């Protein structure tokens, strides 16, 4: 796995966006002559996700004028998508990028270095978290904790002396 590229990817959704951007960019490169692609002292006239562009230029240098180089990068991204372990995290609301980064670091350090996270909002869980992999489903939502302990809670309430 190309770990230089892998560690720059935040999450599964970003990887999918990168793959779509790369595919469109490569198709545009193939449709245009390189001399027609460059405008105003080398300014890039084709659209590509700027985060992706920055990451690729940082790792590989200026490869955006060469469809062969771009295909190699696309292959690296596809390899990551097909070989990373995906953990889907269900939350009751959107979380900020800083917390996503901490989750990624935690899972890569404690679970597997080849893990990518996929985030889903499921407001019916009432809070907490649900983790899903290809083989496991771990429900730590408030809803499941309350449902699992309903009898205990009712017993405590019924036996409470006010």
C-alpha positions as CSV (number, residue, x, y, z in Angstrom):
1,X,0.0,0.0,0.0
2,X,1.2,3.5,-0.8
3,X,1.4,4.8,2.8
4,X,2.5,8.2,1.8
5,X,-0.8,8.6,0.0
6,X,-2.8,6.5,2.5
7,X,-2.0,8.6,5.5
8,X,-3.0,11.8,3.8
9,X,-6.6,10.5,3.2
10,X,-9.0,11.5,6.0
11,X,-11.7,9.0,5.5
12,X,-13.5,6.8,3.0
13,X,-15.7,9.5,1.6
14,X,-12.6,11.7,0.8
15,X,-11.1,8.7,-1.0
16,X,-14.2,8.3,-3.1
17,X,-14.2,12.0,-4.0
18,X,-10.5,11.7,-4.9
19,X,-11.2,8.7,-7.2
20,X,-14.0,10.6,-9.0
21,X,-11.8,13.7,-9.3
22,X,-8.8,11.7,-10.7
23,X,-11.0,9.8,-13.1
24,X,-12.5,13.1,-14.5
25,X,-9.1,14.7,-14.6
26,X,-7.5,11.8,-16.5
27,X,-10.4,11.8,-19.0
28,X,-9.9,15.5,-19.5
29,X,-6.2,15.0,-20.0
30,X,-6.9,12.4,-22.6
31,X,-9.4,14.7,-24.4
32,X,-7.1,17.7,-24.5
33,X,-3.6,18.2,-25.9
34,X,-1.2,19.2,-23.2
35,X,-0.5,22.5,-25.0
36,X,-4.2,23.3,-24.8
37,X,-4.3,22.4,-21.2
38,X,-1.9,25.1,-20.1
39,X,-3.0,28.7,-19.9
40,X,-1.4,31.8,-18.5
41,X,2.0,30.6,-17.5
42,X,1.1,27.1,-16.6
43,X,-2.1,27.7,-14.8
44,X,-4.2,24.6,-14.7
45,X,-7.5,25.0,-16.5
46,X,-8.9,21.6,-15.6
47,X,-11.0,21.1,-12.4
48,X,-9.6,18.9,-9.7
49,X,-10.2,18.7,-6.0
50,X,-7.6,21.2,-4.5
51,X,-7.0,19.0,-1.4
52,X,-6.2,16.1,-3.7
53,X,-4.0,18.3,-5.9
54,X,-2.0,19.5,-2.9
55,X,-1.6,16.0,-1.5
56,X,-0.4,14.6,-4.9
57,X,2.0,17.4,-5.6
58,X,3.4,17.2,-2.1
59,X,4.1,13.4,-2.5
60,X,4.8,13.0,-6.2
61,X,5.7,16.5,-7.5
62,X,4.1,18.0,-10.6
63,X,2.5,15.1,-12.3
64,X,-0.7,16.8,-13.5
65,X,0.3,17.1,-17.1
66,X,0.9,13.4,-17.7
67,X,-2.0,11.0,-17.9
68,X,0.4,8.0,-17.4
69,X,1.5,9.4,-14.0
70,X,-2.1,10.2,-13.1
71,X,-3.2,6.6,-14.0
72,X,-0.5,5.3,-11.6
73,X,-1.9,7.6,-8.8
74,X,-5.4,6.4,-9.6
75,X,-4.2,2.8,-9.3
76,X,-2.7,3.6,-5.9
77,X,-6.0,5.1,-4.8
78,X,-8.0,2.1,-6.1
79,X,-5.6,-0.2,-4.3
80,X,-6.1,1.6,-1.1
81,X,-9.9,1.5,-1.5
82,X,-9.8,-2.2,-2.3
83,X,-7.4,-3.2,0.5
84,X,-8.1,-0.9,3.4
85,X,-10.3,-2.2,6.3
86,X,-13.4,-0.1,6.4
87,X,-15.1,0.8,9.7
88,X,-18.5,2.5,9.4
89,X,-19.2,4.7,12.4
90,X,-22.8,5.7,13.0
91,X,-23.3,8.8,15.1
92,X,-26.4,10.9,16.1
93,X,-24.9,14.1,14.6
94,X,-22.1,15.4,12.5
95,X,-18.7,15.7,14.2
96,X,-15.9,18.1,13.4
97,X,-12.8,17.4,11.4
98,X,-10.6,17.5,14.5
99,X,-12.5,14.7,16.2
100,X,-12.5,12.7,12.9
101,X,-8.8,13.0,12.9
102,X,-8.5,11.7,16.5
103,X,-10.8,8.8,15.7
104,X,-8.7,7.9,12.6
105,X,-5.5,8.0,14.7
106,X,-7.0,5.9,17.4
107,X,-8.2,3.2,15.1
108,X,-5.0,3.1,13.1
109,X,-2.9,2.9,16.3
110,X,-5.1,0.4,18.2
111,X,-7.0,-1.6,15.6
112,X,-5.1,-1.7,12.3
113,X,-2.9,0.7,10.4
114,X,-4.8,0.0,7.2
115,X,-8.2,1.2,8.4
116,X,-10.4,3.9,6.8
117,X,-13.4,5.3,8.5
118,X,-16.8,5.8,6.9
119,X,-19.2,8.2,8.8
120,X,-23.0,7.9,8.8
121,X,-25.6,10.0,10.6
122,X,-28.3,8.0,12.3
123,X,-30.2,10.4,14.6
124,X,-32.5,7.5,15.8
125,X,-29.6,6.2,18.1
126,X,-30.1,9.1,20.4
127,X,-26.4,9.5,21.1
128,X,-23.4,7.2,21.6
129,X,-21.9,5.3,18.7
130,X,-22.4,2.2,16.5
131,X,-19.4,0.5,14.8
132,X,-19.8,-1.8,11.8
133,X,-17.1,-3.7,10.0
134,X,-17.5,-6.4,7.3
135,X,-17.9,-9.0,10.1
136,X,-19.0,-7.2,13.3
137,X,-21.7,-4.9,14.5
138,X,-21.0,-3.2,17.9
139,X,-23.9,-1.0,19.2
140,X,-22.9,1.4,22.0
141,X,-25.8,3.8,21.3
142,X,-27.8,5.3,24.2
143,X,-30.9,3.7,22.7
144,X,-29.5,0.1,22.9
145,X,-28.1,0.7,26.4
146,X,-31.5,1.9,27.6
147,X,-33.3,-1.0,25.9
148,X,-30.9,-3.5,27.3
149,X,-31.4,-2.1,30.8
150,X,-35.1,-1.2,30.8
151,X,-36.0,-3.8,33.4
152,X,-33.3,-2.6,35.8
153,X,-34.2,1.0,35.3
154,X,-37.9,0.3,36.0
155,X,-37.0,-1.7,39.0
156,X,-34.8,1.1,40.4
157,X,-37.6,3.6,39.8
158,X,-40.3,1.4,41.3
159,X,-38.2,0.6,44.4
160,X,-37.0,4.2,44.9
161,X,-38.4,5.7,48.1
162,X,-39.2,9.4,47.7
